[in-house]
């Protein structure tokens, strides 16, 4: 087998395929630590799998000799990385105020951007990006940032707004500088790849020549393509966003799997993503999608696949084809095949209360900040914080009798019945603080609505306004105070 | 010189058989074999009464062999729950005599009575006799008592006058008494060690003194210091009462009446141990989120699986599904199992706070099991059961 290809394109494909390659100590099937390569004239088919999921792609290459080999994935990825990425960290030349960074960090806004490893360098007073990221990811970052700004609306605190503007400027510069570096090194770099009938692999570039051994393709498991699958099409960005909105509620349980994934529930003109662990439930609904069948269908996408897809998704559309056993995703020229969880998702609709009659409106940032402080003083078993609402004030209390600490703070709120009447009686309810923080972090608006009925009954969290034809809610079960 | 201690070792006589007889007096007067019915061809004798012992029937003998020795005997499988119940009642009687009690197993315990001899005018024999008669009159079962100044002598002594007897060793008689006994009477000396010792001409406990410490270190290994101390009548171990250590885990296991790979049956047994463990957690007001399921296979190999549950609890309903899933990982069709057990780790005090679960309506179940706890405490564990465990 012989072909040549641009380093950037090759790296991008190998990088994505290696997401499912199991570590050598995690598999009983050594062939799986390889990527399947098969060349048919100018089409290179690549496959990787951990047997739970498969990723396949067809790359256009300049082929000169057909053939196939299983290539050690980690070795190839490391080699390509080392060939194309000269400089692994890039600093922004423009100075950045550490106070602004600290402010954003304290409000939890940097972590939301931090998927891309942006750190603050105290010594130089600059932002630094670390890691190896191909160009398109930086485009993604800019897009993410734009969405982020849009979703947040205007920030109330003046200095916070300045800080965000600063960060945007800095990140743009950072992105530009990293992209420039990356482009310079990869654009022109050509890789020549060959293998012989002894499965010896040779990788040639202008740097030099590297040789190592692969395996024969014979035993490599391949995904089965099925016909008669149901089909849903949705925008890649929306899919990613929906997964992000519900993922924190997935039950992380290796032995009972019925909640260990995101439930994708297709109704007439409605596509719902639902996740729950029995203590909270996240549900997001859209009508913006297309599907072939008009009948109701659903499946549970395992958490591993839930984590995998957003890494492969691009801005373009995403197609899901499925039956009751498996699902096939088509994302540009990549296909992902995954098993589905063969179990019954609980009847989530029956637990969502419809008669919560009390409505609490509160500033989300104020509440999050207060909860972060309160969480330091919660007990370790239930991690409970207590809400006490009376008149226009919400008091948040936490205490840890074991180590003897407690905290209390009060923020302004609006507490009314559904029909808009003021509630004069005091109401109190307790929650696990980490569930609250995770749920609140997924609400996009500056203010958040809680609805309650009784201290031992489910509470619902809602954004004050929803966007883009979507409908998001979270349910959170309280902690009963003994 | 430190004050002489008075340590009692109380050993129940043919405990399982005695309990059965106490519950069902019709069984008295004939050899009784607890372990299996006459049809349990693969069964093993778990406890014969004294009439059966006279016929040569021993613990761990196949039922079929016991049947040959005493065809007229009563053969029963054993009634679950009554033994630990009786054990508890026996312990309650012990507490009338001293607070320093170290239960060793279901049917034996050490008692330190050094400080509680006053009502008996300082006479430890009087105390032991009163205790023994108290157990007999209250519960209708007998025990044997060994008295000496340390644990190991008392333990060896309690075997001397069985059943319903007392062996009292004065401090200066202890060594002479021990020296004449076969060396395998020392707790911990099993077949292998015995063979080793016999090789060097050690048959009686007294023979142990013919060699010095370095010999035991080289030849016998871990028993070195211990064996010599026993031979010299030295054992300074204290009584460890239950309350002495802070309990961090709690476990419950059951050896089955017969080895089986019947999954349905094993799952019932699993529920049974889970129920008992949770009941004990509730009694001690603990909660846990850390569940281990253990099985012992017919070949005596042990395997176990653990799981951290999402929330703390002490109600069996919260753990049952997980215990089944864990058991599923340990179960193989065709692989015989002889024991199932559960353990709860990371025990915490229950402060009554509880994370609600939207899919579990726990309140009803909790009040049900709490009421069952009350009924069981008043009467007997077996008076009320779930359908699941009705027939085991």
Interface residues (C-beta under 8 A of the other chain):
Chain A: X251 X253 X254 X255 X256 X276 X277 X278 X279 X281 X346 X351 X379 X381 X382 X384 X401 X430 X432 X456 X458 X475 X477 X478 X479 X480 X481 X482
Chain B: X287 X307 X310 X311 X312 X321 X322 X325 X326 X329 X348 X350 X351 X352 X353 X354 X355 X356 X357 X358 X359 X360
